[in-house]
Amino acid sequence: MTEEEIKKTVFQLLQRIAPETDPASLMPEENIREALNIDSYDALQFIVSISEKLNVDIPEEDYGKTSNLKSLIAYLGKKLNG
């Protein structure tokens, strides 16, 4: 899966979690939760939805690696592309 495909999937899932936001406006190193004003419950739902949609395991200790768009896409790229 390419970075662009991962990014598109992430944006779609963020849009479901926070429909009033514009995920495409995120800067690569901007904190996703803070920028989109997502609470901890929705953030967890987002991680779970990524895990289910892409069929990847994201252990709790790796949640910090998913805090911004750049690190999330890199993390998922490694998981998906080995």
C-alpha positions, 0 to 999 in steps of 0.5 A, a space after each residue: 500500500 502506498 503512502 498516498 493510499 494510506 493517507 486517503 484511508 486515514 482521512 476517510 476514517 478521521 472524517 467518520 470520527 470527526 465529521 465536522 473537521 477537515 483532515 486534509 488541512 492537517 500539517 504533517 507534524 501537527 498533533 491529530 487530536 489537538 488539531 481536530 479537537 478529538 477527545 480520547 474516546 474518539 482517538 481510541 475509536 480512530 486507532 481501532 478503526 485503522 486497525 480493523 480497516 487495514 488489518 494491522 495490529 496497533 498495540 497500546 504502547 505504539 499509540 504515541 507513534 500515531 500522534 501526527 500524520 507523518 508518524 502515523 503514515 510512516 508507522 502504518 507503511 512499515 506495518 503494511 509493507 513489512 
